[in-house]
């Protein structure tokens, strides 16, 4: 029996191994070619999502209509029953609902602790009218928080009915927004006991004076009036 050379035998074994490996690999390649992979569909048209047109980008305003869902982005809007409006800080003049002495703001932050306060005091001589007043300031509203008054005499005044008034405006002319009726007795002493109260938070009109005053002077009566508050824009 003829024996093959050792080198030839090794070569034949290598060839046989390669052929067997190829036979095994071919079915595996065919099998891998049939595998199906599923990937999530990514929207390529950002103008639409599930057939819904997105709200176009635009500058925010206080008359924005209902946005089309899904709205992309964060606007910080609140609904005032007719429009979407931006939330506001404590600047009263820029709130969407006008703040006057007879209406209230529906949108915006509530007033919390105040900034530095102003205070006006008037204590004239007997027989004179006490008038505490702060002048108008441009683009500013005076917010009156505290009021106080008193009256006394060393010589009896006439029995008289007077009032103390807080006015949104100048003395004797501004709209009265707080008042007390005081009856002065025909006697000496403390004719009107010291009175004070705080927490009023009464908002005046922009660029308008504020006044706290007695309605008139009275012979022999010594009047005092004072009030304090802070300003907002």
Buried (B, 14 or more C-beta within 10 A) or exposed (E): EEEEEEEEEEEEEEEEEEEEEEEEEEEEEEEEEEEEEEEEEEEEEEEEBEEEEBBEEEEEEBEBEEBEEEEEEEEEBBEEEEBBBBEBEBEBEEBBBEBEEEEEBEBBEEBEEBEEEBEBEBEBEBBBBBBBBBEBBEEBBBBBBBBBBBBBBEEBBEEBEBEBBBBBBBBEEBBBBBEBEBEBBEEEEEBBEEEEEEEBEBBBBBEBBBBBBBBEBBEBBBBBBBBBBBBBB
